[in-house]
Amino acid sequence: MTTLGLDIGGTKLAGGVLTDTGELLDYQTQLVHPSHDPERILAQIQAMLGILLGDGRSEVTAIGVGCAGQIDAKSGTVLYSPNLGWRDVPLAARLAKMSKLPVLVDNDVKLAALGEHQFGAGRGIDDMLCVMIGTGIGGGLVLNGQLYDGAGGFAGEVGHTTVQWDGPVCSCGNRGCLEALAAGPAIERMVTDAIRHGRVSLVSELVGGHLDRVHASVLASAIKGGDVLAREVVGRAGYYLGVAMASWVNLLNPQRIILGGGVVRHLPQLLELALQECRRRSLRAPLANLDVSLAHFGRESGVVGAAWFAHEAVRRKVKAKAA
């Protein structure tokens, strides 16, 4: 049995077909441009589905979708996605109409956690937290070997942990969220604001003066070149990530925290500094049980988890019918 997974993030769309042994086939990825009108991204999804399903893959039995934001998994509706600008989008129904297949939708990082738990860095780990840092910061929890949804299905919003009570306004409307201080756009904004206010930085040279092109990979190059501003800003973001991590360690006592996403891939310094702060702030007993590792699948985590989410739903349905 094969299933198809889609991962809809703040800046990218990815998809692929997963076998029941965890082999990812036909992985596709492309940039998306967030829009309050979802039709633009839905058109991109339809084109990608055409590629992934267009070679007669009749063995694909269902589609799983991980989408950034708050998801009503029962109805497959995107209730609110700050980074996409979506509210109340009936995503499962729209994609089912496109594909003529069953479609299941949940939060993108929750499903990335499922993929890492089943096939990746969380395999064999009963209590873990998976955190992805990119355009936003999201989390997925596995407790006692099961993906944890919370009372309403919204558990894992670690990016909205308050780490600075009077900090910058987050896309969710709150102040001082971790996402507003350590996600990719926040880090990039702090660097570009400093440059516009007169700070000299190698970053300007690397982007040819086009500050709208600043990205985590550019900051990584600047740090390698000895740039003081890039190092300061990444250090500050790492500090706030470490503050949040200590709270998660003390609250959940996880066996493993898995970190992934584009910011972590490009800026290993962020993780190093976060771990230092986390160790300073965590209670000794839960810290002694903690292991921190990088996501195994990298950018493919969300697609693998989404496809496996659909796989398990089909398996349960078949089992129920047999009973």
C-alpha positions in Angstrom: 0.0 0.0 0.0 1.3 3.4 -0.9 0.0 6.8 0.2 0.8 10.3 -0.9 2.0 13.1 1.5 1.8 16.8 1.1 3.6 19.4 3.3 2.3 23.0 3.0 4.5 25.4 4.8 4.8 29.2 5.0 7.2 29.3 2.0 7.2 25.9 0.4 5.1 23.1 -0.9 6.4 19.5 -0.9 4.9 16.2 -1.9 5.9 12.6 -2.4 4.6 9.0 -2.4 5.5 6.7 0.5 5.6 2.9 0.5 4.5 0.9 3.6 8.2 0.3 4.4 9.0 4.0 4.6 10.6 4.5 1.1 9.9 8.0 -0.2 9.2 8.1 -4.0 8.9 10.9 -6.5 9.7 13.7 -4.0 8.7 17.2 -5.3 9.2 20.6 -3.8 8.5 24.2 -4.9 8.3 27.6 -3.4 4.9 29.1 -2.5 3.9 32.7 -2.0 1.6 33.1 1.0 -1.7 34.8 0.1 -4.9 35.4 2.0 -6.6 33.9 -1.1 -5.8 30.2 -0.8 -6.7 29.6 -4.5 -3.2 30.5 -5.6 -1.6 27.7 -3.5 -4.4 25.3 -4.2 -3.6 25.7 -7.9 0.0 24.8 -7.1 -1.2 21.7 -5.1 -3.4 20.6 -8.0 -0.4 20.8 -10.4 1.8 18.8 -8.0 -0.9 16.2 -7.5 -1.0 15.9 -11.3 2.7 15.1 -11.3 2.6 12.6 -8.4 -0.5 10.8 -9.5 -0.3 11.3 -13.2 1.7 8.2 -14.1 -1.1 5.8 -13.3 -0.3 5.2 -9.6 -3.6 3.5 -8.9 -2.0 1.9 -5.9 -2.1 5.3 -4.0 -4.9 4.8 -1.6 -5.1 8.1 0.3 -3.5 11.5 0.7 -2.2 12.9 4.0 -1.6 16.6 4.3 0.5 18.6 6.8 -0.3 22.3 6.8 1.1 25.1 8.9 -1.3 26.5 11.4 -4.2 25.4 13.6 -6.1 22.5 12.0 -9.4 20.8 12.7 -8.3 17.3 11.9 -11.8 15.9 12.1 -13.1 18.0 9.2 -9.7 18.7 7.6 -10.2 22.4 7.9 -7.4 25.0 8.3 -8.9 27.1 11.0 -6.1 29.6 11.1 -2.6 29.7 9.5 -0.8 32.9 10.3 2.1 32.3 7.9 -0.2 31.5 5.0 -2.9 34.1 5.8 -5.6 31.4 5.8 -8.8 31.2 7.8 -11.4 28.5 7.7 -10.2 26.8 4.5 -11.9 23.4 3.9 -8.6 21.9 2.7 -9.5 18.2 2.9 -12.7 18.6 1.0 -11.0 20.7 -1.7 -8.2 18.2 -2.2 -10.5 15.2 -2.2 -12.5 16.8 -5.0 -9.3 17.3 -7.0 -7.8 13.9 -6.4 -10.9 11.6 -6.0 -9.1 10.1 -3.0 -9.6 10.2 0.8 -7.7 13.2 2.2 -6.6 13.7 5.9 -5.2 16.9 7.2 -3.4 17.9 10.4 -0.7 20.3 11.5 2.5 20.0 9.5 5.0 19.7 12.4 2.7 17.2 14.3 2.9 15.0 11.2 6.7 15.6 10.8 7.0 14.3 14.4 5.0 11.2 13.4 7.4 10.6 10.4 10.5 11.0 12.6 9.0 8.7 15.3 8.1 6.0 12.8 11.1 6.1 10.5 13.6 8.7 11.6 15.4 10.2 14.6 12.6 9.3 17.0 12.4 5.6 16.1 12.0 3.6 19.3 11.6 6.7 21.5 8.4 6.8 23.5 8.5 10.4 24.8 9.8 13.0 22.4 9.3 16.5 21.1 9.9 17.4 17.5 10.5 21.1 16.7 10.8 22.6 13.2 12.3 26.1 12.8 11.8 27.8 9.5 9.3 30.4 8.4 7.6 29.6 11.7 8.3 27.4 14.7 6.1 24.4 15.3 6.2 21.3 17.4 4.8 17.8 17.6 4.6 15.6 20.7 4.9 11.9 21.0 4.0 10.7 24.6 3.9 7.1 25.6 4.6 6.1 22.0 1.6 7.9 20.6 1.2 11.2 18.8 -0.3 13.6 21.3 -3.2 15.8 20.1 -4.3 17.6 23.2 -8.0 18.2 24.2 -8.9 19.9 20.9 -6.2 18.6 18.6 -3.9 21.7 18.9 -1.1 20.5 21.1 2.5 21.3 20.1 2.3 25.1 19.4 5.8 25.5 20.9 6.5 28.5 18.7 4.0 30.5 20.7 5.8 29.8 24.0 6.2 33.3 25.5 9.9 34.0 26.1 9.9 37.8 26.3 6.8 39.3 28.0 7.1 42.6 26.2 8.8 41.3 23.0 7.9 41.9 19.4 4.4 41.3 18.1 4.0 37.8 16.7 1.9 36.8 13.7 -0.6 35.3 16.1 -1.1 38.7 17.8 0.7 37.9 21.0 3.9 39.5 22.1 7.2 37.9 22.8 6.5 34.5 21.2 9.5 32.3 20.4 8.5 32.4 16.8 8.7 36.2 16.8 12.3 36.0 18.1 13.9 32.9 16.6 12.1 31.9 13.4 13.8 32.6 10.1 11.9 35.8 9.3 12.5 37.2 12.8 16.2 36.6 12.6 16.4 38.1 9.1 14.3 41.1 10.2 16.6 41.8 13.2 19.6 41.8 10.9 18.1 44.0 8.2 16.7 46.5 10.7 20.1 46.9 12.3 21.7 47.5 8.8 19.1 50.1 7.9 19.9 51.8 11.2 23.5 52.1 10.3 25.2 48.8 11.4 28.0 47.7 9.0 27.7 44.1 8.1 29.1 41.6 5.5 25.4 40.6 5.0 24.9 43.8 2.8 27.8 42.8 0.5 26.6 39.1 0.3 23.2 40.2 -1.0 24.4 43.0 -3.2 22.6 45.6 -1.1 19.2 43.8 -1.6 18.2 43.3 2.0 15.0 41.5 0.9 17.2 38.6 -0.1 18.6 38.0 3.4 18.1 34.4 4.3 19.5 32.0 6.9 22.1 30.7 4.4 23.3 34.2 3.9 23.7 34.7 7.6 25.7 31.4 7.8 28.1 32.7 5.2 28.4 36.0 7.0 29.2 34.3 10.3 31.9 32.2 8.6 33.3 35.5 7.3 33.5 36.8 10.9 30.5 39.2 10.7 29.7 40.6 14.2 26.1 41.6 13.5 25.1 38.2 12.2 26.7 36.4 15.1 25.0 38.7 17.6 21.5 38.2 16.1 21.9 34.4 15.8 23.2 34.4 19.3 20.2 36.2 20.6 17.8 33.9 18.8 19.7 30.9 20.2 19.4 32.3 23.7 15.6 32.6 23.4 15.3 29.1 21.8 17.3 27.8 24.8 15.0 29.5 27.3 12.0 27.8 25.6 13.7 24.4 25.5 14.4 24.5 29.2 10.7 25.1 29.8 9.8 22.1 27.6 12.4 19.9 29.4 11.0 20.8 32.8 7.4 20.5 31.8 7.5 17.3 29.7 10.7 15.4 30.7 11.1 14.1 27.1 13.7 11.5 26.3 14.6 13.3 23.1 14.1 16.7 21.4 14.4 16.5 17.7 15.2 19.8 15.9 14.9 20.4 12.2 13.9 23.0 9.6 15.8 25.3 7.3 17.1 27.6 10.0 18.6 24.8 12.0 20.1 23.3 8.8 21.8 26.5 7.8 22.7 27.8 11.3 24.2 25.1 13.5 25.4 27.9 15.8 21.8 28.5 16.8 21.5 25.0 18.1 24.8 25.1 19.9 23.9 28.3 21.7 20.4 27.1 22.5 21.7 23.9 24.1 24.1 25.9 26.3 21.2 28.1 27.6 18.9 25.0 27.9 21.4 23.3 30.1 21.8 26.4 32.3 18.1 26.7 32.9 16.8 23.1 33.0 16.3 21.2 36.2 19.0 18.6 36.7 16.9 15.5 36.9 14.9 15.9 33.6 18.0 17.2 31.9 19.9 14.0 32.8 17.4 12.0 30.7 17.5 14.3 27.7 19.0 13.7 24.3 18.9 16.3 21.5 19.3 15.3 17.9 18.7 16.7 14.4 15.8 15.5 12.3 16.7 12.5 10.2 14.7 13.4 7.1 15.5 17.1 6.9 13.0 18.8 4.7 11.3 15.5 3.8 10.0 14.9 7.4 6.6 16.6 6.8 5.9 14.6 3.6 6.9 11.3 5.2 4.8 12.0 8.3 1.8 13.2 6.3 1.9 10.1 4.0 2.2 7.8 7.1 -0.7 9.6 8.7 -2.9 8.6 5.7 -1.4 5.1 5.7 -2.5 4.5 9.3 -6.0 5.9 8.7 -6.5 3.5 5.8 -5.1 0.6 7.8 -7.4 1.3 10.7 -10.4 1.5 8.3 -9.5 -1.8 6.7 -9.1 -3.4 10.1 -12.4 -2.1 11.3 -14.2 -3.4 8.2 -12.6 -6.9 8.7 -13.8 -6.9 12.3 
